[in-house]
């Protein structure tokens, strides 16, 4: 049996674990909002129409921040449509997803939901069909105490105190030709800079995210970031990154190594941002907001759009995730943690129904998809400081990524509690042993080894009728001998190995 080796030492720190790495995304797309987080009349809905079962699962998932209301949706959205008496709100055509938007759920409902879910809101402004003034109006409505038209309007709507939203996205994916209001990098960079300056006049405390590339494969990738940051570096706090990984072609080896691509994407965005910083003599180092990422069977979307007319909350990309998909999601989380020094926010897209860890039936139950579990366990146990790990051992070839390491790892250590969490992914088709050297952390004892194993049944999935088919399993307590542990990693598996200082 092959063996991989990794050493863990608190001296090799990357950065603190930012809870904002465990974010999610609620967009007015498909049934994410209507029938997902919001369903008046559902047996578990509260008087505001918020589904209690979805709220409970959101809290269990460990979500820290939620981006809203889009996504492509925001580039044609009039935020004013979603505030005030619901009976007075207009119905609109949503050009992004060929849907009828009722506006029964808007900013005030989302903020009520965010409080109930115990998450930090992250709002996006429309820079597709709108601009500086509308962004400032929305910010005033959300954050200004009163005395202006829009802040007084919020108070008229029954919300006396400002919401105090700190995170704001300056549009969404404006590099994409599919986006309503698509722009060149020069056009977007100028607009984003002017919007950022004006918003910080309204509320200097906000943190702003400029749009980076929609994915690493865009023909304008890197050039887009460089141009946008030439205009915005002084005025923003993050540059965004988006990526999705599609299992549709059946290339299992490449899919399991998707995190290799995410890792390269992050490093290249960092290099581009630092290049602009050097040119402008900037001392501040910009961070990345990786505010859309997931596994997504993308080939299905166009079929979903083409097969119907204009509908309210149509079912869109309600992917059913497999055990193999869960291993990939777990490895993407490993990569985000490994870049904790430069990735400050990350949002898995989306939260409910639409390529989501939580699925629901309208009027019926909600359940955890396979990808729910590695996210929830990572959010719960990745605490303290991220430690650099450099596993050595077997490699294998993939079609998309070339030669890759068979084992991927990252560790977090909480010096206050003495808890060490090692996250390890076996991307290969055979079991192997991970030899862990913990002599840099004397006094540890094993706590638990949890695995989500896709080797035997990679296509297994959770459904409303079988919601517990794919769940993590407890393997045992890892044993230490002279500061070393030997851990069996099943083929195609995500693993959480926990240790703690002996009391």
PyMOL commands that set and color helices and strands:
alter all, ss='L'
color gray80, all
select helices_A, chain A and resi 19-22+52-61+72-76+79-82+86-88+107-117+132-143+149-156+185-202+223-232+252-256+258-279+299-306+323-338+370-381
alter helices_A, ss='H'
color red, helices_A
select strands_A, chain A and resi 3-7+13-16+23-25+65-68+92-94+99-101+120-125+167-170+207-210+238-245+287-295+311-312+343-349+358-360+366-368+385-387+395-398+402-405+407-414+419-426+432-437+444-453+473-476+484-489+493-501
alter strands_A, ss='S'
color yellow, strands_A
deselect
rebuild
show_as cartoon
